[in-house]
Amino acid sequence: MDIKKRAFKLAMPVMLSYLFMSLAYGLMMQQAHLAWYYSILASLLIYTGAFQYVLVGLITISAPLMTILITALFMNARLFFYGPTFAKLFKTSKHYLYLIHSLTDETYGLDLQISDSKQEKQVDMMYYVALFSQTSWLVGTLLGATIGTILPLQLKGVEFCMTAMFITIVIDQWESHDKHFPTIMSAVVAIVLLGLLGGGQFMLPSLLVSTLLLVIYDWRMKDE
């Protein structure tokens, strides 16, 4: 089977999920009264699904640039650990920079499958998986932005898809780990700082405090 067809078949589940998630994102951007091309540019240049959702809210409340930058860093710090896994393999491709840019949680999982399969032209397969996945995200974004621009819809509650996504992630993490202190601690920190600082100011302090406490917790667990 042609490598493009194999990559398309492998990426299909990710493409379908990206299509619907990015469609909701495009609608959210329109609900926030942001021009449709900002949605496309974000999906081209930023392309980090969870942060793109958060970014809509940060822009809506006119969050400081530093808050946006640090939030992006914290939310995507896990990618620093993904990258080294395929760094040597990516360097063998002329699409090296794009492979780095397009690495997401989902494509990382597919890349692991490709790597374990021991098939030929692995890096080419990874490139097409990444390309098809981001194309799906872009198509969904464009559809959402177009629908939101053409149709006078007031889709109240569409922004809850971001909350639902994070709730799903938390539930999955809760069920897959025996120790729940980090989740509970982070939730308590966020709730306390939300009450003290308000909705427009609590996010960055919550990330900083939670990260510091998690580092201390991890350090103490290693000593025991």
Helices and strands as residue ranges (DSSP letters): H 3-31, H 36-45, H 49-60, H 65-75, H 79-90, H 96-101, H 105-117, H 122-150, H 160-176, H 181-197, H 203-223
